[in-house]
């Protein structure tokens, strides 16, 4: 209780300005500890008073923090029992904050492969829509991103940046609001290719050459407004397609 009095004894203005920042920092700290298995899946978090002492904040902040974590599927409160860390399958990994907290541990979720599978399902349709709906500027942006992919085929970081840009341009050019909601998650997963241990030049180079070729076809068809191209032509290459 002394901590709570110390945190909130400086007036309404300070409460309005400082409390959200304090809560955000504590939420990130507890979430990061959960991701780092300081609090393993299936275990109970320490009691409120112990969390207050550990993170140096009030019980009010801890309670609000646990509500945020519960809304993201990371913990679940049990009446008269405590707060348990949920299985990772229950975490909302499509949430940008959760992705930030997971950080380099993203590989434990096999998220990159899952996102590549999603791209194979979504981007061909997005390309068809873009061929019908893209503006002149969006087509120019697509072409610029493809050229960057082509030029960065053997540079993991450069190619990934260009691939993210192309993916973003393509989904925007589709003018489909649902597709647009997927931009953040796919960006985060693609960017994970640049983290250890994903810097595998041989595999990424094979994938990048296939993706660059597919992207070139996509740009050409979009530029011509060819929405009637047979669907088989829009299929993305396998994630690890081999070189001829």
Secondary structure, DSSP 4 states (H G I P E B T S, - for coil): -HHHHHHT-S-HHHHHHHHHHHHHHHHHHHHHHHHTTTT-TTPBPPPHHHHHHHHT--HHHHHHHHHHHHHTTSEEEETTTEEEEPPGGGS-TTSHHHHHHHGGGGGGGTHHHHHHHHHHHHHHHHHHHHHHH--HHHHHHHHHHHHHHHHTTT-HHHHHHHHHHHHHHHHHHHT-HHHHTTHHHHHHHHHGGGSTT---HHHHHHHHHHHHHHHHHHHHHHHHT-TTS-GGGGPPPPTTPPP-
